Amino acid sequence: MKFLKLFEDFNGKFVGYHVTSEKNIASIMKSGLIPKVPKDFGDDGDVKGIYLFKTKDDMTNALFNWFGERIEDWEEENDKEYKETCLTVDLTGLHHSLIDSVEYEWTCTTTITPDRIIKIEKLY
């Protein structure tokens, strides 16, 4: 169970953080987070999954660096605000579905149901 020590604890639950556009929240709350290859961001070679930051610090660091740059590019290309929103997701019991791809991020290979979303937080 050494793997679980990498998770942040949120009221006794192991959590990860998913950043999405506010416009996706209604759909996510209906159908959950569904694994897919990123369309808005990323380079060829991204795997099908749900991308989750391991900690809030990891998420914040990405938003102030590479991920924030991708969002700015998307906003310029689409001429509208992305309206970044953070979902705190309960990953308790899903460790078998997580790929530990890089030090700051997991890729979840299974659907995350809406009941696993513990908190929705606007970041804009």
Contacts in CASP RR format, 6 or more apart in sequence:
PFRMAT RR
TARGET T0000
AUTHOR 0000-0000-0000
METHOD contacts of the structure
MODEL  1
MKFLKLFEDFNGKFVGYHVTSEKNIASIMKSGLIPKVPKDFGDDGDVKGI
YLFKTKDDMTNALFNWFGERIEDWEEENDKEYKETCLTVDLTGLHHSLID
SVEYEWTCTTTITPDRIIKIEKLY
3 95 0 8 1.000
3 100 0 8 1.000
4 14 0 8 1.000
4 95 0 8 1.000
6 54 0 8 1.000
6 100 0 8 1.000
7 14 0 8 1.000
7 15 0 8 1.000
7 16 0 8 1.000
7 54 0 8 1.000
7 91 0 8 1.000
8 14 0 8 1.000
8 15 0 8 1.000
8 16 0 8 1.000
8 54 0 8 1.000
8 55 0 8 1.000
8 56 0 8 1.000
9 15 0 8 1.000
10 88 0 8 1.000
10 90 0 8 1.000
10 118 0 8 1.000
11 118 0 8 1.000
13 90 0 8 1.000
13 91 0 8 1.000
13 92 0 8 1.000
13 118 0 8 1.000
14 90 0 8 1.000
14 91 0 8 1.000
14 92 0 8 1.000
14 93 0 8 1.000
14 95 0 8 1.000
15 88 0 8 1.000
15 89 0 8 1.000
15 90 0 8 1.000
15 91 0 8 1.000
15 118 0 8 1.000
16 52 0 8 1.000
16 53 0 8 1.000
16 54 0 8 1.000
16 55 0 8 1.000
16 88 0 8 1.000
16 89 0 8 1.000
16 91 0 8 1.000
16 106 0 8 1.000
17 52 0 8 1.000
17 53 0 8 1.000
17 54 0 8 1.000
17 55 0 8 1.000
17 56 0 8 1.000
17 58 0 8 1.000
17 59 0 8 1.000
17 86 0 8 1.000
17 87 0 8 1.000
17 88 0 8 1.000
17 89 0 8 1.000
18 33 0 8 1.000
18 50 0 8 1.000
18 51 0 8 1.000
18 52 0 8 1.000
18 53 0 8 1.000
18 86 0 8 1.000
18 87 0 8 1.000
18 89 0 8 1.000
19 53 0 8 1.000
19 59 0 8 1.000
19 62 0 8 1.000
19 63 0 8 1.000
19 67 0 8 1.000
19 84 0 8 1.000
19 85 0 8 1.000
19 86 0 8 1.000
19 87 0 8 1.000
19 123 0 8 1.000
20 28 0 8 1.000
20 84 0 8 1.000
20 85 0 8 1.000
20 87 0 8 1.000
21 82 0 8 1.000
21 83 0 8 1.000
21 84 0 8 1.000
21 85 0 8 1.000
22 83 0 8 1.000
22 84 0 8 1.000
22 85 0 8 1.000
22 122 0 8 1.000
22 124 0 8 1.000
23 83 0 8 1.000
24 85 0 8 1.000
25 85 0 8 1.000
25 120 0 8 1.000
28 87 0 8 1.000
28 114 0 8 1.000
28 117 0 8 1.000
29 114 0 8 1.000
29 117 0 8 1.000
30 114 0 8 1.000
31 114 0 8 1.000
32 111 0 8 1.000
32 112 0 8 1.000
32 113 0 8 1.000
32 114 0 8 1.000
32 117 0 8 1.000
33 50 0 8 1.000
33 87 0 8 1.000
33 89 0 8 1.000
33 108 0 8 1.000
33 111 0 8 1.000
33 112 0 8 1.000
33 117 0 8 1.000
34 50 0 8 1.000
34 111 0 8 1.000
35 48 0 8 1.000
35 49 0 8 1.000
35 50 0 8 1.000
35 108 0 8 1.000
35 109 0 8 1.000
35 110 0 8 1.000
35 111 0 8 1.000
36 48 0 8 1.000
36 49 0 8 1.000
37 46 0 8 1.000
37 47 0 8 1.000
37 48 0 8 1.000
37 49 0 8 1.000
38 46 0 8 1.000
38 51 0 8 1.000
40 70 0 8 1.000
40 74 0 8 1.000
41 67 0 8 1.000
41 70 0 8 1.000
41 71 0 8 1.000
41 74 0 8 1.000
42 70 0 8 1.000
47 99 0 8 1.000
47 101 0 8 1.000
47 107 0 8 1.000
48 109 0 8 1.000
49 107 0 8 1.000
49 108 0 8 1.000
49 109 0 8 1.000
50 107 0 8 1.000
50 108 0 8 1.000
50 112 0 8 1.000
51 105 0 8 1.000
51 106 0 8 1.000
51 107 0 8 1.000
52 89 0 8 1.000
52 91 0 8 1.000
52 98 0 8 1.000
52 105 0 8 1.000
52 106 0 8 1.000
52 107 0 8 1.000
52 108 0 8 1.000
53 59 0 8 1.000
53 62 0 8 1.000
53 104 0 8 1.000
53 105 0 8 1.000
54 103 0 8 1.000
54 104 0 8 1.000
54 105 0 8 1.000
54 106 0 8 1.000
55 104 0 8 1.000
56 86 0 8 1.000
58 104 0 8 1.000
58 105 0 8 1.000
59 86 0 8 1.000
61 104 0 8 1.000
62 68 0 8 1.000
62 104 0 8 1.000
63 71 0 8 1.000
63 84 0 8 1.000
63 123 0 8 1.000
71 82 0 8 1.000
71 84 0 8 1.000
74 82 0 8 1.000
75 81 0 8 1.000
75 82 0 8 1.000
81 124 0 8 1.000
82 124 0 8 1.000
83 122 0 8 1.000
83 124 0 8 1.000
84 122 0 8 1.000
84 123 0 8 1.000
84 124 0 8 1.000
85 120 0 8 1.000
85 121 0 8 1.000
85 122 0 8 1.000
85 123 0 8 1.000
85 124 0 8 1.000
86 119 0 8 1.000
86 120 0 8 1.000
86 121 0 8 1.000
86 123 0 8 1.000
87 117 0 8 1.000
87 119 0 8 1.000
87 120 0 8 1.000
87 121 0 8 1.000
88 117 0 8 1.000
88 118 0 8 1.000
88 119 0 8 1.000
88 120 0 8 1.000
88 121 0 8 1.000
89 112 0 8 1.000
89 116 0 8 1.000
89 117 0 8 1.000
89 118 0 8 1.000
90 116 0 8 1.000
90 117 0 8 1.000
90 118 0 8 1.000
91 98 0 8 1.000
91 106 0 8 1.000
91 108 0 8 1.000
91 116 0 8 1.000
94 108 0 8 1.000
94 110 0 8 1.000
94 112 0 8 1.000
97 108 0 8 1.000
97 109 0 8 1.000
97 110 0 8 1.000
98 106 0 8 1.000
98 107 0 8 1.000
98 108 0 8 1.000
98 109 0 8 1.000
99 106 0 8 1.000
99 107 0 8 1.000
99 108 0 8 1.000
99 109 0 8 1.000
100 106 0 8 1.000
101 107 0 8 1.000
END
